[in-house]
Amino acid sequence: MSEYLLITISAASAVLALLFAYLKSRQVLKAPEGTPLMQKISLAVRTGALAYLKRQYRVVIVFFTAMFVILFILAICGLLTYFVPFAFITGGFFSGLSGFVGMSIATRANARTADAARHGLDKGLRVAFSAGNVMGFTVVGLGLLDITLWYILLKFVFKMEIGDVAAVMITFGMGASSMALFARVGGGIFTKAADIGADLVGKVEAGIPEDDIRNPAVIADNVGDNVGDVAGMGADLYESYVGSILSTCALGVVAFGSGLSIRAVALPIVLAGIGVIASMIGSLFVHTKEDANQRTLLNSLRRGTNSSAIIGAVASFFAVWGILGIEYYGIWLAILAGLIGGVLIGLSTELFTSDTYKPTRKLAESSETGTATIMIGGIGLGMASTILPIIIVGAAVIVAYFCSGISDPGNGTLGLYGISLAAVGMLSTLGITLSTDAYGPVADNAGGIAQMASLDSEVRTRTDALDSLGNTTAATGKGFAIGSAALTALALIANFVEKIDVAGGSIDLSIMNPALLVGVLVGACLPFVFSALTIQAVGRAAQSIVQEVRRQFREIKGLIEGKADPDYATCVDLCTKASLKEMILPAATAILSPIIVGLLLGASGVAGMLCGATVTGFILAIFMSNAGGAWDNAKKYIESGAHGGKHSESHKAAVVGDTVGDPLKDTAGPSINILIKLLSMVSIVFAALIAGVHLI
């Protein structure tokens, strides 16, 4: 099979994914939007979300313009090719576009999901999941399309060598990661500031229900679900997806001889195309019964993701056979290790965050003795939850390394290529994995609309069931992203070492090298510093919302009695201003750190920094994501009637736990996986500068 045909098939898969997303969007938009009040609330959320994204993109454009100029100057100096600045721009553009498309459909699906839930749980699930399909397949479609278009342009139009093609393409991964960081951090600050303000003042102090229309922060809270958990998540997983593929392409150039290097670059792109088809088929298996409990709902989504994984595993064998040859069957085993690892990470996340299992139920039980005990329990649960993902990813690394090297035992780079392919395998079925993740915020918004529009309590019960499941699937999606980030980061570090060698520099990886040791310490500290910046930013923004909600309850006569309307716009505006201001410093830290460390400590220091950041970032991200998810579902488990139910002392303690967990699971935690990859990509792009200029 020719190289051109392989890439053409992959491009066709990308177009097919986008067509599938379009058809699913039409399916969602055909569903009834409900009563006039439901439509009015949905419009308010959509307007606020679009206004925020427009203001965020204005800030981001300034950054991308500055980076374009810097990269263009480096190209003039001969350190980069002239394609690099443009690749950087397209990566950022498509990353942002993925989030924008997903958010656009999510803000149109919320009222439709609530209306569908009036007629049955399965109908509500189908509308919300279809909206998630739009996000999932838009991300994989745009990601695969961007990759194949650049490959065709560079390889077939400009006739560049395959090594140069891979080097240029890694740059648009840097653009995607940069955009994702702004989207995740900014959106995460917005959503958690609004959520915390709405919960602490509304639920705890005023004693009114969640998503009560009297709460001034309730629209901002629902807007935040979309700009953070949809637009931010879409940009996040877009960069995870393309990052894993691009790092594998780069390693494929050096892992194989000249005869197979082109095919080794094409393989991860083809695997992504296979994943698109497998995800489409798996989506057909997602449905549930009307009286479904949480375990049944979990199984309905698991049926879709597992079906996709099985189809992808079988098809990838024939892909490896046809592209590289049957003697490279070890490469397929590496891909299989990634696929199985992804499924197991999802299961371990469910174990620690779903209220159908013992850990979260025990956490809910700890609320009976107060806020302190549920806080202690959540921290301990989050720490314990890191054990299984570490074992799973560690096993995947070992299996992928040694199995991929079966055909050429002395080729260490081939082993690294296998590890990177494991990350591609883990994310190959992202179309359906992200669908199960993105549907959660839609269900959450639907529950809010059901409450604000005073729909029957049965409707809210159904949307709460979908929302609770969404918390678990969101944690699972973060687990996939974090696990793949660790594997991808290892491949990117190897690529950085190779780039330094090409640039004429050297790296001393001896543990006796002080530059390396200092770099490890700096890198190990970076995820903590980054998390501190984002969490403190949420805290400051939340304080302003708490004060504003208290002011409105105090000064607007008749508001708490439901006789006056709150000022929703002020809360939305406060969240917008705070998030746009606060997202700049964390993003600057991620982008500037590799350059500063490189200029001070040289390439060895940067290599140490990348290793340190990958190790601590992986563990810290899992801890924060799972602890936050467990606190959230423990609260929802209590709200379902356990341990005294709503308005009990246990419920108040659980609300505080959920509030503390919010910035962990939705701001800092998911941003770390972007951090560890962006550090590596910036290091690769500036490798020539780092190799030539440093103090130590």
C-alpha positions, -999 to +999 in steps of 0.1 A: +000+000+000+015+033-011+023+062+013+000+085-007-029+060-004-024+056+034-025+094+040-055+098+016-074+071+036-066+089+068-077+123+054-110+106+042-115+093+078-111+129+091-137+141+067-160+112+077-156+121+114-166+157+106-195+145+086-206+123+115-203+153+138-225+174+115-252+147+112-252+144+150-256+181+154-286+181+131-300+153+151-296+173+183-311+205+168-342+187+156-351+178+192-377+202+209-362+229+230-390+229+256-411+257+271-405+294+264-388+297+298-365+268+291-355+285+258-350+318+275-326+303+301-307+284+274-303+315+253-289+334+284-263+307+289-254+306+253-250+343+251-228+345+281-206+316+269-201+332+234-194+366+250-167+350+272-150+331+243-149+363+221-131+382+249-108+352+256-099+349+219-090+386+217-064+380+245-051+348+229-047+364+195-022+389+210-001+360+224-002+340+191+008+371+171+038+377+194+048+340+192+045+341+154+069+370+152+094+353+175+093+321+155+096+340+122+127+358+135+142+324+145+134+312+110+152+342+095+182+334+117+182+299+102+172+281+135+138+270+121+121+266+087+097+292+075+068+267+078+071+266+116+054+299+125+025+290+102+022+255+117+021+270+151-008+292+141-028+264+126-024+242+156-038+269+179-066+278+155-079+242+152-075+236+189-096+267+196-121+258+169-127+223+184-137+238+217-158+265+200-178+240+180-183+217+210-195+246+231-218+258+204-237+225+203-236+220+241-253+254+247-280+244+223-284+208+236-290+217+273-327+227+271-333+199+246-318+174+270-340+187+298-371+185+275-361+149+264-358+139+300-394+149+305-402+119+283-377+093+297-342+088+309-330+071+277-343+100+256-323+124+277-292+103+275-295+101+237-297+138+232-269+146+256-247+118+242-254+130+207-242+165+217-211+148+231-206+130+198-204+164+181-175+174+204-157+140+202-158+137+164-151+173+158-119+170+179-106+139+161-118+151+127-101+185+129-070+170+145-066+143+119-074+167+091-048+192+103-022+165+104-029+150+070-031+184+053+003+194+066+018+160+057+004+163+021+016+199+018+051+193+031+058+158+017+040+158-017+038+195-026+072+209-013+090+175-015+106+178+020+125+150+036+104+130+061+126+141+090+119+177+082+082+170+077+080+156+113+100+185+127+076+211+113+045+192+123+056+190+159+053+228+160+016+228+154+014+205+184+030+233+203+004+257+190-024+233+200-010+229+235-007+267+239-043+273+230-054+244+251-036+258+282-053+292+278-087+275+272-084+251+301-070+275+327-092+305+317-124+283+314-115+264+345-112+296+366-145+309+352-165+278+359-152+271+393-154+307+405-191+308+395-198+273+409-182+280+443-200+314+446-233+299+437-229+269+461-215+286+491-239+315+493-270+298+477-269+263+491-250+267+523-259+302+535-293+309+520-305+273+520-320+274+485-316+245+460-288+241+435-295+260+402-323+280+419-334+309+396-331+333+426-293+327+428-275+356+410-246+333+401-267+305+386-264+316+350-226+322+354-224+287+368-241+272+338-220+294+314-189+281+332-199+245+326-197+253+289-166+275+286-145+253+310-158+217+308-167+219+271-146+245+252-116+241+275-119+203+275-122+202+237-091+222+232-073+201+259-081+168+243-074+181+208-038+188+218-036+154+236-047+137+205-025+154+180+004+155+205+005+117+207+004+113+170+030+139+162+055+126+188+051+091+173+057+105+138+089+122+150+103+091+166+093+070+136+118+089+115+148+078+137+135+044+148+135+029+113+159+028+084+153+049+053+132+022+037+105+021+065+107+056+081+080+070+058+057+041+067+065+045+104+054+081+102+022+071+084+013+043+109+001+065+138-019+087+113-036+056+099-043+042+134-061+075+142-082+070+111-091+034+123-101+049+157-126+072+140-144+043+124-143+022+156-157+051+176-185+056+152-195+019+155-192+020+193-215+050+195-243+029+182-242+007+213-250+035+238-285+033+251-302+025+285-334+014+302-359+039+316-354+027+352-316+026+350-295+031+381-259+045+381-244+011+375-267+005+345-259+039+331-222+033+335-225+000+317-243+016+288-215+040+282-188+013+289-205-009+263-198+018+236-162+025+247-153-012+251-168-021+217-147+007+200-115-005+218-120-041+206-127-030+170-096-008+171-074-035+186-083-060+158-081-035+130-047-021+142-032-056+138-039-056+101-027-020+098+007-029+113+008-060+091+000-041+060+022-010+067+053-024+084+051-062+078+042-091+100+077-093+115+068-061+134+040-077+152+056-064+185+045-029+174+009-041+175+014-055+210+026-020+220-006-005+205-026-031+223-009-022+256-020+014+252-056+004+244-059-020+273-041+006+296-067+032+286-096+009+294-080+000+328-074+036+337-111+043+330-121+014+352-098+025+380-112+061+378-147+047+380-137+027+411-126+058+430-150+084+418-184+067+411-209+066+439-218+030+429-186+018+445-173+016+480-146+044+481-170+073+473-198+058+495-174+056+524-164+092+517-200+102+518-204+084+551-175+104+566-196+135+562-217+124+592-189+135+616-184+169+599-166+188+573-131+180+586-135+142+582-149+144+547-120+167+537-095+142+552-112+113+536-112+129+501-075+138+503-067+102+513-089+088+486-072+110+460-038+099+471-047+062+472-062+065+437-028+072+421-015+037+428-035+019+400-028+044+372+009+043+380+009+005+378-011+006+346+010+032+328+042+016+341+031-018+328+021-002+294+055+014+292+074-018+299+053-040+276+053-014+248+091-009+250+101-045+250+074-059+226+081-032+200+118-041+201+113-078+194+121-074+157+153-053+164+164-059+201+193-035+199+173-005+187+163+015+218+146+042+197+122+015+184+112+008+220+105+045+225+085+045+193+064+016+207+058+036+239+046+066+219+023+042+198+009+030+231-003+066+237-018+067+202-036+034+210-049+049+243-063+079+225-072+062+191-109+058+202-110+094+215-141+100+194-163+080+217-142+085+249-146+123+245-183+119+237-189+102+271-169+130+287-185+160+269-221+148+275-216+154+312-217+193+311-248+191+288-266+169+314-254+193+342-269+223+323-300+203+316-305+197+353-300+234+360-326+243+334-350+218+348-347+234+382-349+270+370-379+262+348-397+244+377-401+211+358-415+180+375-392+166+402-390+134+382-373+153+354-347+166+378-342+131+392-334+119+357-310+148+349-293+143+382-287+107+373-272+117+340-252+145+357-238+121+383-227+097+356-212+127+338-190+134+368-176+099+366-171+099+328-155+134+331-130+120+356-125+090+332-118+114+303-093+132+324-077+099+333-072+091+296-057+125+290-034+123+319-023+087+312-016+095+275+002+126+285+027+106+305+034+083+276+035+111+251+058+132+273+083+103+274+083+102+235+087+140+234+117+139+258+134+114+235+127+136+206+142+166+224+174+146+231+176+138+194+170+174+184+198+186+206+221+161+190+211+173+155+217+209+166+253+200+176+247+201+214+252+174+240+233+161+270+248+144+300+221+122+316+244+110+344+228+114+379+262+130+389+256+159+366+245+189+387+227+206+359+205+175+354+198+172+391+189+209+394+167+205+363+149+175+379+142+195+411+129+225+391+107+203+369+093+184+400+084+218+415+067+232+384+034+213+386+030+224+422+037+260+413+014+259+383-013+243+404-009+269+431-013+297+406-045+282+391-061+273+424-053+306+440-067+323+409-100+304+414-100+314+451-096+351+443-123+350+415-147+330+438-143+356+465-156+383+442-186+361+432-194+353+469-194+390+478-215+399+448-241+372+455-243+382+492-247+419+481-276+410+458-293+389+485-289+417+509-297+447+488-323+435+462-356+435+482-377+404+477-350+384+458-348+356+483-386+354+484-387+351+446-405+385+441-376+402+424-351+392+397-313+389+403-286+406+383-271+376+364-250+398+340-228+412+368-217+377+380-210+366+344-189+398+338-170+393+371-161+357+362-151+368+327-127+396+338-112+375+366-105+344+344-090+364+315-067+383+339-057+352+360-049+328+331-019+348+318+006+340+345+001+302+346+003+301+308+035+323+308+051+300+334+045+269+312+059+286+280+089+304+295+102+278+319+120+256+293+136+286+277+148+300+310+161+267+323+177+260+289+196+293+289+208+288+325+214+251+327+217+240+291+201+209+274+209+186+304+190+209+327+160+209+304+161+171+301+160+169+339+132+195+341+111+175+316+116+142+336+108+159+369+077+176+356+064+145+340+067+123+371+052+147+396+027+162+372+013+128+364+008+118+400-005+152+411-030+154+382-045+120+391-047+129+428-065+162+421-089+148+394-100+118+414-103+135+448-124+163+432-146+138+414-152+117+445-161+147+466-186+158+439-202+124+436-203+120+474-223+152+476-247+139+449-250+105+467-261+124+498-285+145+478-302+113+465-313+107+501-283+090+518-270+102+552-299+126+558-302+139+523-304+176+513-302+203+539-287+179+565-255+185+583-239+158+562-250+176+531-235+209+542-202+191+549-203+174+515-209+208+497-178+222+513-158+191+502-172+195+466-163+232+467-127+224+477-125+197+450-139+219+422-106+238+413-087+206+418-107+185+393-117+211+368-089+237+367-055+226+381-057+188+375-066+187+338-043+216+331-013+197+343-014+172+314-012+201+290+017+216+310+039+185+308+035+182+271+038+219+264+071+220+283+085+193+260+072+209+228+086+243+236+119+226+244+119+208+210+110+240+191+138+260+208+163+231+209+187+248+185+188+279+208+192+258+239+220+238+224+239+269+214+235+294+243+236+285+280+255+296+311+263+262+326 
